Amino acid sequence: MKQWVTKTTLHAAQVLLLSAFALVACGGNTYDGTPDDGNADDGNADDGISCDAGLGKFRECGLLSEGVTLCEEPESPEERCQARCIIDASCGGLTALVCEESETGAVSMCLESCDAGGGDFDCGDGQSIPAEWECDGDMDCSSGFDEASCAVFACGDGQTVAEGARCDGFPHCTNRADESGCPGLECGGGVTVPDFARCDGFPDCDNGADERSCPTFDCGAGETVPEDFRCDSEEDCLNGSDEAGCAQVTCGSLGLRRSGVR
């Protein structure tokens, strides 16, 4: 996934910084600030990277108020690298990125160095992209060189798409053949959607099967919204109760900005 999908209205710098500890994925955990008991089976438990550490850093620097957040523990190497950038950053560096939208400071450079690709792909014209973007079905090089000479998947109706687009959760074949029979949630009729699409508040199955029997947040007055909408910085309940008691990004004299800290 090239970037985490988010419903927040924060500017790009805030989203980039906060996403390292607030990953936008189905099943995000509502975090009330209670420290972990340390008994979880986590192979990375000794490296100091956790929701506790990351959110604590924001609060130590005066950038995050108390309140409910949605936080998932960083797991992938890229996520853990970004988390480390935040934990080790100076408060001045974090403030510059979050509140002043600085893209040239040490924190920004550290985050950018955490590229999940583990190396660059040379587009041949001076442009480079993460290596993992080669043959993923999207032309990321302006010349399209990253998708040239890639293996293809036959849709069955004469159309072909990049093999890397197979089972990526987004139909590229007009007949959706590239998403049929893939691991994930069965929609019916041989169509599947990725597990991460389950209960994200947006129906991906044509019949809406991926949004059935999902956890919900009770807005009151008979209204409910997906649980994952809680504290996402947008008022989804008519009465706004899904954003009540949520943590906020604070920038002191620069003003207060709401944050779902996702």
N, C-alpha and C positions, 0 to 999 in steps of 0.2 A: 504494500500500500504506500503510495508516494506521499501522502500527507493524511493526517488524521482528520476525519470528517467532524465538523463541529457545528453546533447550533448557536454558539455564543456570538455576541455582538462586539466582543473585545477586538481591538486592533491586532494586526498580525504579530507584533512583537509580544504582546501579552499571551496570545494563544500559543506561540512557539515556546515561550518560557514555561507556562503553566502546564502545557500538555505533557511534559516529561513526567509529571507526577499525577496528572489527571487525564489518563488516556481515554480517548473516546472510543469505547467499545461496548458492545452489548453486555450487560451484566455488571456495570460499574457499581461499586459498593458505596453506599452512603456512609460517610466517615464523620463521626461526631467529635473527633479529637481524643478519644480514649486510646491510650497507648496500647500497642500489641503486647500480649503476654509473653512473647518471645518463644512460644512453644511450637510455632508453625514449622512444618518441614520445608525449609527453604535452603537450598544449597548455597545461596549467596548471603546467608544471614549475617556473616561476619564482616562484610565489607561496608557496613554502615549505610547502605542505600535502602531507603524505605519511605513510605508515605509519611511516617512520623518525622523522619529526618528532613524531608523536603518541605513539608508544610511548616515544620518548626523553623526552618531557615527563613521562609517568607515572613513568619511572624516575628522572629528575632530581628529582622531588618525593618519591621514596621510596615510591611507591604501587604499583609493579609490579616483581616479581623478574625475574631472568633466566630464560629458558626459552622453550619453543616457544609461539607464538601462532598464531592464524588471523587473518590480516589481509588485507583488500582495500582498495585505494586508494579514498578517497572520490571520487565522480565527479559525482553530481547536485549542483545548487546547494544543496539542503538539507544534504546530507552534508558538503559543503565548508564551509558556514557553521558547522555544528556542530564540524567539525574545527578551524576557526579559533578558535572559542570556547575550545577546549581548549588549543591551542598558546599563545594569548595570555593564558590565565588565570594567576593567581598560584597558587603551591603551596598557600597557605592556603585559597583558594577551591576548588581541586580536592579537597583533603582533606575540607573540610566537606561537599561533595556526595557523594564516594565513601564516606567512613567514618562521617560523622555524619548522612547522609541528609537534609541540608539542602535544602529546596526553595525557599528565599527568597533565596539569595545571588546574587551577580552572575553566576556561571557558569550557574546554573540559569536565570536570566532571559535570558541570552544564548542558551542552547540553545533555549528556548521561542520566542525571536524568529526562529528559523530555520525557521519554518513553511513547508513546501513549497508551500502554497497561494498564497503571494504576496499574500494579502489575506484578509479575513474575509467570511463569508456571514452575513447578519443573519437569525436565525430568527424575528424579529418579536416576541419576548417577552423581549428582553434578553439572550438567549443568542446566541453567535456561534460559528461553526465555520470551519475552513479552507475557502476557496472551492472547492478541488478536490473536496471531499466532496459537493457538490451533485450530485444525479442520479447517484449511484454505485451505487444499489441498496440502500443501507443507510440507515435513518432515524437520523440523528445528532442532529438537532434533537429535543428532547423532544416537540415538537408534530408532528413529521414534515414540517414545512414544506419541508425541503430536498429532499424527494422528491415534493412536490405539483407537478402540471402538467409533469412530466418526460415526455420521449418514452419509448415503451414498445416492447419487443420481443415479438412474438407467438411463443409456444412451439409453436403448431401443434395444440394440443389444447384450445384455449379459454383456457388460462392465459396471462397476460402478466407480464413482469418489466421492470424499468427498463432502458432501452437502455444505460445506463452499466454494467450488470452483464454485458453481452455480452462474452465472451472475457476475463473477469477471472480465470480459473483456478478458479472455484468454481461448480458447477452450481446455478442458481437455479430453472430449469424442472425439474419432476419428471421429464421425459423427457430432460433434459440437452441440449435443443436449443440452448440459449444458449452451449454450449461445443463444439458440433459445427462442424467446418470452420474452426476458428480457427488462426491461426499458432501454431506450437509443435511439440511432439513428438506424432507420430501413434501413438495407442494401438491403432488398428484399429477397423473398423466406423464410420469417420467421426468418431470421438471423438479430441480432442486435449487435451493439458494444456500449460500454459505451460512454456517452457524452464527457468524457475527451479525447477520441480518435479522436474527431472531429477536423479537421484542425490542426493536429500535425505534418504534413509533411510526414506522413508515412501511406499508405493505409492499413487499417485494414479490410475493406469490400473487398471481392474477386473482386467486380466490381468497387472498388475505390470510392464508393458513399460518403464515409466520408471525402474525400478530394476535393469534387467539390464545386465550388463557394465560396472558402475560401479567406479571406483577404491575399493580397500578398504585398511583397516589390518589388519595381521596381528597378532592377539593372542597367537599361539602356540597350541600344542596343537590345531591344526586349526581354530581359531575366527577369524573375521574380522568386522569391523564396517565400515560405510561410512567412507571416509577423512574425511568431513566431521565425524565424531564425535570425531576426535582433538582433545584439549584443549578440550572444550566444557563442562567442569566436572562432567560426570556420568560415572561409571564404567560404560561399556557393555560392555567386555570382562569376562568373569567374574573374571579376575585383575587387573583394574584397570590394565592396561598402557597403555591408551589415554590415561590421564591422567598417566603417568609423565613427568617432565622438563618439565612444562608451567609456563608463567609463572603467578604467583600475585599476586592483589591483596594488598597488605600495608598494614596500618593501625597499625603500631607498637603502642603500648600498648593500642589498641582491639582488637587481635587480628588474626589472619591469616585471610583469606578466600580460598578457591580461586576462580580465574577462568579461564574458557575464552578470555577476551579476544576474543569473537567480534564 
